[in-house]
Amino acid sequence: MTNQWREFEQLAERIMAELQPHAQVKWNDFIYGYDTEKDRQIDVSIRASYEGKEVLTIVQARNRNTPADINSVGEFASVVKDVRAQKGILVCRSGFTEAAKTYARNIGIELLNLHDAESRDWNLDIRLPILWIEEAPEGSILVDFQVDKKINIPFSHERTPILSLDQNGKQLIDLWQTLKNLWDSKKLDRTPGRLHTHNFQTQLYMMGMGLDKSQTEQWFPINNLRINYIVQRQVYLGFLNPAECRGIWSYLNNSFSVSYLPLGEIPKKPDTEWLKIENPGVLSVTANATIVVTRELILGFGTSSVELDNSVIWKE
């Protein structure tokens, strides 16, 4: 294809922009050369700011059928020096000779290839390791209140006390949704394997519902509502061959970095081929790809006790 070289350069621009979304990435740039005293054509330029300093990276993309050699690295290194770039990236579809890799490593030139799963020409054999983490808080809901007569405490279909923000039950509290919102917003401690307590006393004004002997609703103030829970964590390891994925392969590090992976490509749950990691704290994954971490959060609170008058305890 006549314009394939241009498409390869533009793919490099697209992937670099995905990897550095806060940088200014430009295809077919022209940058002044201080040694040649003329503008140099640059396939892709990347301008970014790190700790208040402007950093220029230039990329040369070669869509060629043979590996780039030591001369290609040397020629590109001279361009990096000429435009005073802080970093140079040389991309070649067919890879690099061993001599080129050695030379590039010694002079600080990065050697890459491009991967686009949807392209016949630039589709590499990539398997992404996936770490699947399931975190499930399990525990009990405890409610403290005082009443001046004997009542029964009914439970909702979700097996929680019936609570309201007013005195007549018109503003019922969805306790499960409240817990889920706290969990999703990371206001609940997620440290696994430890007993946690979360107290609602200063966060919500609540009334609880009880039934007297005639089954009439009686609303009374809740002194305190708290949850005790332990986060159970399970970790699984699997591999994915994505149908849609873009990224870069580093020849010097033998690693792959994902720039684009749609959520639809990530499985909704581990299958039977995934390996359960019994001790994730010492897990070491050696793989030529970026590890994609997913999290499945499972809310699993159960009601086990309600405290009455701080002395009488109802148990399920």
VENMOLIN-V134149 format. One record per backbone hydrogen bond with DSSP energy under -1.0 kcal/mol. NH is the residue of the N-H (numbers start at 1). CO is the residue of the C=O. E is the energy in kcal/mol with one decimal. If there is no record, write none. Layout:
nh->(NH NH)
co->(CO CO)
e->(E E)
This chain:
nh->(4 7 8 9 10 11 12 13 14 15 16 17 18 19 20 23 24 26 28 29 31 33 34 37 40 42 44 45 46 47 48 50 53 55 57 58 59 60 62 64 68 73 74 75 76 77 78 79 80 81 82 83 85 86 87 89 90 91 92 93 95 97 101 102 103 104 105 106 107 109 110 112 113 115 116 117 119 126 128 130 131 132 133 134 135 136 138 140 142 144 152 156 159 164 165 173 175 178 179 180 181 182 183 184 185 186 187 193 196 198 200 203 204 207 208 209 210 211 212 215 218 220 222 223 224 226 227 228 229 230 232 234 236 237 238 240 246 247 248 249 250 251 254 255 257 259 260 265 266 274 275 277 282 283 289 292 294 296 298 300 302 306 307 308 309 311 312 314 316)
co->(1 3 4 5 6 7 8 9 10 11 12 13 14 15 16 20 47 45 43 42 40 38 82 33 31 29 59 26 57 24 55 53 50 48 46 87 44 89 91 62 95 69 70 71 72 73 74 75 76 77 78 79 80 56 56 58 110 60 112 62 92 68 97 98 99 100 101 102 103 104 88 90 249 247 122 245 116 124 240 238 292 236 294 234 296 232 230 228 226 224 211 160 156 207 171 163 173 174 175 176 177 178 179 180 181 183 182 231 229 227 225 200 200 164 220 162 218 152 216 212 210 208 206 144 144 142 198 140 196 138 136 134 132 275 130 128 260 115 257 113 255 111 250 250 248 246 246 262 263 271 237 235 279 280 287 129 131 133 135 137 139 314 143 312 145 308 308 306 304)
e->(-1.4 -2.1 -2.2 -2.1 -2.5 -2.0 -2.0 -2.2 -2.3 -2.6 -2.5 -2.1 -1.9 -2.3 -1.8 -1.8 -3.1 -2.5 -3.0 -2.0 -2.3 -2.2 -2.8 -1.5 -3.4 -3.4 -1.8 -2.7 -2.9 -2.5 -2.2 -2.8 -1.8 -3.5 -2.7 -2.1 -2.9 -2.4 -3.0 -1.3 -2.6 -1.5 -2.2 -2.6 -2.0 -2.5 -1.6 -1.1 -2.2 -2.0 -2.1 -2.2 -2.2 -1.9 -1.4 -2.5 -3.1 -3.4 -2.0 -2.2 -1.3 -2.4 -2.0 -2.2 -2.5 -2.7 -2.4 -1.8 -1.6 -2.3 -2.5 -2.5 -1.7 -2.6 -2.8 -3.0 -2.1 -1.3 -3.0 -3.5 -2.0 -2.8 -2.1 -3.1 -2.0 -2.8 -2.6 -2.4 -3.1 -3.3 -2.9 -2.8 -1.9 -2.4 -2.3 -2.4 -1.3 -2.4 -2.4 -2.6 -2.7 -2.1 -2.5 -3.2 -2.1 -1.4 -2.8 -2.1 -3.1 -2.3 -3.2 -1.9 -1.8 -2.9 -3.3 -1.9 -2.6 -2.6 -1.9 -2.1 -2.9 -2.2 -2.3 -1.8 -1.6 -2.7 -2.3 -2.2 -2.4 -2.8 -2.9 -2.3 -2.6 -2.7 -2.3 -2.3 -2.0 -1.8 -2.0 -2.7 -3.0 -2.2 -1.1 -1.0 -2.4 -2.6 -1.7 -1.8 -1.2 -1.6 -2.9 -3.3 -1.7 -1.4 -1.5 -2.1 -2.6 -2.9 -2.4 -1.6 -2.3 -1.6 -1.6 -3.4 -2.6 -2.5 -2.1 -2.4 -1.2)
